Amino acid sequence: MFSGAPSYRFRASTALILATLSLGLAGCSSMGSWFGSGDKKEGFSDTPADKLYNQGLYELNEGDYERASKKFAELDKEHPYTEWARKANLMDTYTKYKSGDYDGAIISAKRYMALHPASEDAAYAQFLLGMSYYNQIPDVERDQERTRKALNELDDVARKWPKSEYADAAREHAQVARDQLAGKEVAIGRFYLNQRNYVAAINRFKVVVQDYQQTRHVEEALARLAEAYMSLGVVTEAQTAAAILGHNFPDSQWYKDTYALIKSKGLEPREDTGSWMSKAFRKVVG
């Protein structure tokens, strides 16, 4: 299991979330008889929507996530296309997330986003979707598909709802996901470098410099690029990597080691402004 995530807890407590999501029960009790006061519709129970919702909240507060989820699912089934059903869908997502059923939360959140993409709680639903992927980020040695999905969903939260209460947390976790993806590229590049497959190594480190420049792995990527380019005899690119590393991370051990490598060949770090590395860093700074 991924261990690089910060120890983050939702700022909103369960009680606050429930208060935020709950409807004015006193004023909406009539919704419990959505089908009217006549005969019961076949396939549906007589249980009012508000009662099912409150039962779900009670089970959730008691920590019985399975029973809570069943109540919200029952409400959604028996009172479809109502505001109660929408809230139940969201609460079911939260319940599954809270219980650690992340795959179930993903399915529920996707359903909510498909049915209610412009609702007042859409930001929260997508945040739960992103966090459900995020909490399943594997070790860097394994496939990072869920990391990429977490990054995409959390980036969307910050982009679509930049002023929401979930935007800052989404950005924070998205940055950790980026760092994880960069670490994966560096690990693979390091493997190729050890195998003296310098072109393949360069391609991996290049991804870090171009796509994950704001992560902690960019220092090593630049140092490894200098090493790989020097091994291939592409001196100007090696000097450029060293120069960019020195300019951005002058106190880094990676720069000190890279500087020593360049000096050992009778050279100095020197940036070629026409290099892809120089252009990549200018683009980010710009």
Long-range contacts (C-beta under 8 A, 24 or more apart in sequence): 1-137, 1-138, 1-139, 2-136, 2-137, 2-138, 2-139, 2-147, 2-180, 3-139, 4-137, 4-176, 4-179, 4-180, 4-183, 5-134, 5-135, 5-137, 5-173, 5-176, 6-172, 6-173, 6-176, 8-169, 8-172, 8-173, 10-169, 11-165, 11-169, 12-165, 14-60, 14-61, 14-98, 15-61, 17-94, 18-57, 18-60, 18-61, 18-91, 21-87, 21-90, 21-91, 21-121, 22-53, 22-57, 22-87, 23-50, 23-53, 23-83, 23-84, 23-87, 25-50, 25-53, 25-54, 28-83, 28-84, 31-79, 31-82, 31-83, 31-84, 34-79, 34-82, 44-78, 45-74, 45-78, 47-74, 47-78, 49-75, 49-78, 49-79, 49-82, 49-84, 49-85, 50-84, 52-78, 52-79, 52-84, 52-88, 53-84, 53-87, 53-88, 53-91, 56-88, 56-91, 56-95, 57-91, 60-91, 60-95, 60-98, 65-95, 65-96, 65-98, 65-99, 65-101, 66-99, 68-95, 69-95, 69-96, 69-99, 69-104, 86-112, 86-115, 86-116, 86-119, 89-115, 89-116, 90-121, 90-124, 90-125, 93-125, 93-128, 93-129, 94-128, 97-128, 97-131, 97-132, 102-132, 102-133, 102-135, 102-136, 103-132, 105-129, 105-132, 106-132, 106-133, 122-161, 123-157, 123-160, 123-161, 123-164, 123-166, 123-167, 124-164, 124-166, 126-153, 126-156, 126-157, 126-160, 127-154, 127-157, 127-166, 127-169, 127-170, 129-153, 130-154, 130-156, 130-157, 130-170, 130-173, 130-174, 131-173, 134-173, 134-176, 134-177, 137-177, 137-180, 140-180, 140-183, 140-184, 140-187, 141-187, 144-180, 144-181, 144-184, 147-177, 147-180, 147-181, 147-184, 148-177, 148-181, 150-174, 150-177, 151-177, 151-178, 151-181, 175-214, 175-215, 178-212, 178-214, 178-215, 179-212, 179-215, 179-216, 179-217, 181-212, 182-208, 182-211, 182-212, 182-215, 182-216, 182-217, 182-218, 182-221, 183-215, 183-217, 185-212, 185-217, 185-221, 186-217, 186-220, 186-221, 186-224, 189-221, 189-224, 190-224, 193-224, 193-227, 193-228, 196-231, 198-228, 198-229, 198-231, 198-232, 199-232, 201-228, 202-228, 202-229, 206-276, 209-277, 209-280, 209-281, 210-276, 210-280, 213-280, 213-281, 213-284, 214-284, 219-245, 219-249, 219-252, 219-254, 219-255, 220-254, 222-249, 222-254, 222-258, 222-277, 223-254, 223-255, 223-257, 223-258, 225-277, 226-258, 226-261, 226-262, 227-258, 227-261, 230-261, 230-262, 230-265, 235-265, 235-267, 236-270, 236-272, 236-275, 237-272, 237-275, 237-277, 238-262, 238-267, 239-267, 239-268, 239-269, 239-270, 239-271, 239-272, 240-270, 240-271, 240-272, 240-275, 240-277, 240-278, 241-277, 242-269, 243-269, 243-270, 243-271, 244-271, 244-277, 244-278, 244-281, 245-269, 247-271, 248-281
